[in-house]
Amino acid sequence: MSKSSEAALGVVIGYLLLIAFSALFVMLLWNWVIVAIFALPVIDYWLALGLYLLCGILFKGYSTKDK
């Protein structure tokens, strides 16, 4: 494997780990705060992942402007 492909693989693995831990954080925070305050149902990991991705799409937005 070349150095550039190893670096790219490292970036992809890092990004996937970031998404996985972010979904875990969303699940734990939801089950700790939202269930206690609003009496909404407990969510599992996959629902938290979907919620995380949906919020990323809705609130992050995509700009066509160059920064």
Secondary structure, 3 states (H helix, E strand, C coil): CCHHHHHHHHHHHHHHHHHHHHHHHHHHHHHHHHHHHHCCCCCCHHHHHHHHHHHHHHHHCCCCCCC
